[in-house]
Structures are given as C-alpha cells and as structure tokens.
Amino acid sequence: MNKNPLVSILTNSRNGAIFLDDLFETIDGQTYTNWEHIIFDNNSDDNTQEIVEARSNKTKYIKSKNSLSLPQARNAALKYCSGKYIAILDCDDLW
C-alpha cells in the first residue's frame, strides 16, 4: 500500500498536440510517483488522441463531444479524477 496520496493531474487540451511531448516530459521528471494523469481533449481535430494513446497506462484519455469553455472542460474532467488532490496542468504548461 502506498502511503502517499494519489494525485490526479488534470490536463485540458484543445488542439494541443504540439505541446504534449514537453508536457509528458515535465510530468515524468517529477519525483512524486503516486499519480494519475487525466487528459481531457476538448474536441480537438489534431492528433492529440494518437499521441496520448501511445502513452503509459497512468494516462487516461477523455474526449469531449463538443467544444467547451475552459471552466466547463475542467468541471467535466473532474469526474474522471480519483486522486485525493487535483493538480491542474494545461497542455501548454510545464512544471
């Protein structure tokens, strides 16, 4: 049993495929290891889905059927988070 609480990393993306390699690198560079990564694809028409699906099983991909505002997208994505804590890291952000 892991004594460290699960952290849900919540990423919203709308046509953000260009940023995903750097995003994954910054997450993988962290020393905290008890996390899940939820990518909420806000109805992208780029190759976001293909990039995310090639990722590890710690990343969950959810695609919205409609384009949402950022607050709506974040609220919609929250129901997929299982962690005790939520860390918001949008697709063009780095840690």
C-alpha positions as CSV (number, residue, x, y, z in Angstrom):
1,M,0.0,0.0,0.0
2,N,1.3,3.4,-1.0
3,K,1.4,5.9,2.0
4,N,1.5,8.8,-0.4
5,P,-2.0,10.1,-1.5
6,L,-2.9,9.8,-5.1
7,V,-2.6,13.0,-7.1
8,S,-4.8,13.5,-10.2
9,I,-3.0,15.6,-12.8
10,L,-5.7,17.2,-14.9
11,T,-4.8,18.4,-18.4
12,N,-7.2,20.2,-20.7
13,S,-6.2,20.3,-24.3
14,R,-7.8,21.8,-27.5
15,N,-5.6,21.1,-30.5
16,G,-2.6,21.0,-28.1
17,A,-0.7,18.0,-29.7
18,I,2.3,20.2,-30.4
19,F,2.8,20.6,-26.6
20,L,2.3,17.1,-25.4
21,D,5.9,15.8,-25.6
22,D,7.1,18.6,-23.4
23,L,4.1,18.1,-21.1
24,F,4.8,14.4,-20.6
25,E,8.5,15.1,-20.1
26,T,7.8,17.6,-17.3
27,I,5.4,15.1,-15.6
28,D,7.9,12.2,-15.9
29,G,10.6,14.5,-14.4
30,Q,8.8,14.7,-11.1
31,T,10.0,12.7,-8.1
32,Y,6.4,12.1,-6.8
33,T,5.2,8.8,-8.3
34,N,1.7,8.2,-7.0
35,W,-0.3,10.0,-9.6
36,E,-2.7,9.5,-12.5
37,H,-2.9,11.8,-15.5
38,I,-6.3,12.7,-17.0
39,I,-6.2,14.4,-20.4
40,F,-9.5,16.0,-21.3
41,D,-9.4,16.6,-25.1
42,N,-11.8,19.5,-25.7
43,N,-12.9,18.3,-29.1
44,S,-9.5,18.6,-30.9
45,D,-9.1,17.9,-34.6
46,D,-5.3,17.3,-34.4
47,N,-3.5,14.1,-33.4
48,T,-3.9,14.5,-29.7
49,Q,-5.6,11.2,-29.3
50,E,-3.0,9.2,-31.1
51,I,-0.2,10.8,-29.0
52,V,-2.0,10.2,-25.7
53,E,-2.9,6.6,-26.5
54,A,0.8,5.8,-27.1
55,R,1.4,6.9,-23.6
56,S,1.6,4.8,-20.4
57,N,-1.4,3.3,-18.7
58,K,-1.2,6.0,-16.0
59,T,-2.7,8.4,-18.5
60,K,-6.5,8.4,-19.1
61,Y,-7.8,10.0,-22.3
62,I,-11.3,11.5,-22.4
63,K,-12.6,13.3,-25.5
64,S,-15.4,15.8,-25.3
65,K,-18.1,15.5,-28.0
66,N,-18.5,19.3,-28.0
67,S,-16.1,22.3,-27.6
68,L,-16.4,23.7,-24.1
69,S,-15.1,26.8,-22.3
70,L,-12.1,26.1,-20.2
71,P,-14.1,26.2,-16.9
72,Q,-16.7,23.8,-18.4
73,A,-14.0,21.5,-19.6
74,R,-12.3,21.4,-16.2
75,N,-15.5,20.7,-14.4
76,A,-16.4,18.0,-16.9
77,A,-13.0,16.4,-16.4
78,L,-13.1,16.4,-12.6
79,K,-15.5,13.5,-12.6
80,Y,-12.7,11.3,-14.0
81,C,-10.2,12.2,-11.3
82,S,-9.7,9.6,-8.5
83,G,-7.0,11.4,-6.5
84,K,-7.2,13.0,-3.1
85,Y,-5.6,16.0,-4.7
86,I,-6.0,17.6,-8.1
87,A,-3.1,19.3,-9.9
88,I,-4.1,21.4,-12.9
89,L,-1.5,21.3,-15.7
90,D,-2.8,22.5,-19.0
91,C,-1.3,21.2,-22.2
92,D,0.9,24.2,-22.7
93,D,2.2,24.4,-19.1
94,L,5.3,22.9,-17.6
95,W,6.4,22.1,-14.1
